[in-house]
Amino acid sequence: MRHSHGYRNRTRSLMRKHPRRRGYGGLSRLMYRYEVGDKVRIDISPENPSVAPHRRYQGRIGTIIEKRGRAFVIAIKVGGKVKKIMTTKDHILPFKEAAGGEPSK
């Protein structure tokens, strides 16, 4: 039988949580205020998969370029192109750089 190559192909480990970390990630993630120009990290949350970006963007750093309703448009450089990703606060985290220029994790 042929292997399916759908949109959520190979996301089993990405779209599930460790049993002890189940439940929603906390209100601080949703109450953070993002502004246009802020740097964010894509962190796909399995609680709300309908607005989750594609798995290839997991862990990528982007810049918020626009707000559309409750969602944000994020510009991410992939290779030589700039991709625009639309997602909500559920799937992004603020990106803070370390003092030495090295990105923090």
Order of alpha helices (4+ residues) and beta strands (2+ residues): alpha-beta-beta-beta-beta-beta
